[in-house]
Amino acid sequence: MQADKTGLETMRHSAAHVMASAVQRLWPDALFDIGPDTEDGFYYDFDLEHRLTEADFAAIEAEMAKIIAEDHPFVREEKSRAEVLELMRGRGQSYKLERLADIPEGELISLYSSGDFTDLCRGPHLERTGEIKAYKLLSVAGAYFRGDEKNQMMQRVYGTAFLSQEDLDAHLRMLEEAKRRDHRVLGRELDLFSIQESVGPGLVHWHPKGARIRSVIEDFWRREHYRAGYEMLYTPHVGRAGLWETSGHLDFYSENMYAPMDIDEQRYYIKPMNCPFHIQIYKNRKRSYRELPLRWAELGTVYRYERAGVLHGLMRVRGFTQDDAHIYCTEEQVEGEVRECVRFAIAIWRAFGFEEITAYLATRPEKAVGDPAQWEIAQRSLEAALEAEGIAYEMDEGGGAFYGPKIDFKTRDAIGRSWQMSTIQFDFNEPERFDMLYVGADGQMHRPYMVHRALLGSLERFLGILIEHYAGAFPLWLAPVQATLIPVTDKQTAAAEAMAAKLRAHDFRVTVDARPEKMGAKIRDAQLQKVPYMLIMGGREVENGTISVRSRVAGDQGVMTPEALIELMNAERRVELA
């Protein structure tokens, strides 16, 4: 068996079946739903009276070891619908009966058996259970049947499997490191943000230090956009129902929108997206080809309903600020604009310290709107842009939205986890729905090409990823507090405050720790808060007009003049933004 992606997926899916078989042996009354492989492992959903906890994992893994040692073959059988119904009814497997009902009449129905366990499954699987090499159960969580809160709550057991013990051990070390970097824990320890239950789940409160980081990111984002020829927009948070009917959101996206409100006997909805508002600005007057391309960007706060069970710190929220932009251009401008989007996205991610970036090009699905010729032009422009910029990419055939092809970028963080980031998305739907036009060089009316483009995506999610990437120890230009001044005694407090004012005049973010604590305790606290520089001022430093400098990374840097310190910090800030 080759150590490729397909082989790993097959092993993990087979391991899910072996885990289910082990659960069946230990708890014969268990009811089973599904057990797919995932990007990092596998899971299986169970309904059983016993409340599974991680304390049960040792017993389940021991039973899995027996099943693997018994080396059962994975046997595939094709049966009629009536035969499968009889089998699953006889075993009382009600969830399998519901899954069976999903299979269209006439479609092949396959079962896989290994030892005394039989599952309704398409496969594929390994040849034998003995081929499963290295595995580990990781966690257990609740999951509604079919993901619907109205249905039965299942017990979902997560696990992982690898082709070698070495690979498994490396993955487990990564998971331990991920726990250490958990943005929810660091957000609390560093006092960056909170989610207040009294206000509502999924709604983020930015504390002063978190707001500092966000402000730095937003300022950088705006500066780079202005340099790239974009203009900024600000749009309302609510709009009349008719706007969302025209856009199609009420037909296709209403389950993610919050309930309407009535204002002046008109129905309004809080916005889940910014696009319709940008289109309204475009349509505010007649447009000429001479104005195009238009590059409009907004840090627009939107609200989308997410089930409580999927909310996760900053990564999955109900209210978030979207790094949103739309480009309106002619056919002749498309390729150049897309190439610039690709270049811009890569440059932004590298500025934040992410280097390993890959792309996925999603093409026209079976059901799509728009002229096929337009799709061809759009897809060709996406491919050409990626190739021109030397970006490795994979094809996602048929994976585009119904309204246009797209590029999705993924990057890896400091511990190797993959995150989806920027998206460049064509849209042939909205220009038609809103009848967007411009006057061409021939004097005739033409439909513009519309490109949705998000570089950072949700600022909330981006901050979560950034916290975990740096484990809260941000580089100088992003750190919410760049330096802490530590007076040794009360006598040096006034001098420390004066030095803080001088540093602030050079746009450094500094604090003064004037607490009645020992100097060692103050230094330790600053280290725990991951402050890049600790600046110590005792009687000698005040007398000589100097500062003792301690770096979070490099330790003691000796005594410096204020001018030398400012130059040191400026140089570090310039390098990080180069």
C-alpha positions, 0 to 999 in steps of 0.5 A: 500500500503506497503512502499517498493521500488515497491510501491514508483515506482508505486506512482511516475509513477502515479504522472507523469501521474497526472502531465501530466493531469494537464498540459493538463488541463492548456495548452490543446495544449500540446503534450506528450512524456514519463513520467517514474519514476526515482530513486528519482522521476519522469519526463514528457516530453512535447512539447508546445508553452508556455515556462514552468518555475518554476513560473508555478509550483504552478499552475500545483501543484494546478491542480494536487491537484484537480485531486488527490482530484477528486480521479479518478481511473487509468483504464487500457485498451488493444486496437488494434494497429488500435484503438490506432492509431485512438485515438492518430491521433485524438488528434494530439499526434505525439510523441505517434504515434512514440512510438507506432511504437516502439511496435512490431507487435503482442505485447500487447498495453495498455492504462491508463486513469485517468479522462480526461487524457489517455496515452500509457503506460505499467503501473503499476499504483495505483488504484486511483489518491487519493492514491498519498500522497506527491509530489513536482515539482522540475525543468524544463530542455530541453531534445531532443526527444529520446535523439537525438540532431537532434530531437525536443527539449522537455520541461522536468519537474522533480518532486518527490513523497513520501509515506508521507509528512515527507519523502518528507520534508526530501528529499527536505532538502537533495536537499537544502543541495546538492545545498550547496555542489554543486561541481561546485560552491565550485570548483569556490569558492575554486579555484580548477578547471575550464572548459574553453569554449575557450578550449572546454566543458567537458575538465577540467583545474586543478588549483593549489589547485585542482591539489594538492588534485589530486596529494595527491589522485594519490600518495595514489593510487599508494602507495596502489597499489604497496603494493597490488602487482600491477605494473604501466603502461604508455601507448600512447594517440593514436593508429592505427585504426587496434588496435581499429578494433581488440578490437571491439571499431570501431564496437561497440563504434565508436559513443563515439570516436573522429574523426580519424587523419591521420599520415604518411598515417595511420589512428589513433584514440585518445583512449577511453579506456586503455585496448587494450594498456595493452593487447599489453604489455602482448602480447609483449612476450610469457607468462608463468603460472609462471608469473601469476597473472599479476596485471597492473594499470594505471592512463590513460587519455582517451577521449570519446564523450559526448553530450553537454546536458549531460555534468555536471561539473566534473561528466560528462566530455569528457576528464578524467583520469581513475583509470584503472587496468587489472588482467591476471590470471589462472582459479585457481587464479580467486577466490583469485584475485577477493576476493582481488579486493573486499577487495581492493575496500572497503579499498580504499573507507573507506580511503576516508571516505565512509562507507556505501557500497553495491554491485550489481552482474550482471550475463550473459545476453541472448547475450554473448560471451565466454564459459558458463563454464567460465561464471559460474566460473567467477560468482561463484568467484564474489559471493564467494568474496562478501560473504567472505568479508561480503558485502551485494549485490543484484543480477542483473540477465542478467545485465552483459556485453556481454563479462563477469559478473561484480560487481558494488559497490555503496556508500552513501555520507554524505547526503545519496545520492547513487553513483556508484563507483568501478567495477570488470568486467570479459572479455572473449571477448578481450582475444579471439580477441587479441588471448592472451595466456600463457604456462601452467604447462602442456606445452600447450597454455591456454587463461588467464582470464582477469579482468577489475578493476576500484576503483575510476573510473574517477578521475574527477568524484571522485573529484566531489563526494569528494568535495560534500561529504565533502562540500569542507571541506576536512580532513587534509590529503586531504586538498590542504592547510593544514595550513595558517600562519597569521602574525599580522603585517608586522614585523612578516612576516619573522618569518611566512615564516620561520615557513612555511618552517619548516612545509613544511620540514615535508610535510605539505602544508602551505601558508603565508597570508601576505596581508595588511588586519586585522587579523580578515579578514584573519582568516575569509578568511581562514575559508571560504577557509576551511583551517584546521588550522590557525596559528597566529604569533604576536610579543609575539609568535615570541619573545617566539618561539610559535604559536597561533593555531586555528582549523577550526573545534574546534576553538582556540587551544591555544599557542603551540611550533612548535614541539607540532603543528607538532606532533598534525598535524602528529597525525591527519594525521595518524588517517585519514589514519589509 
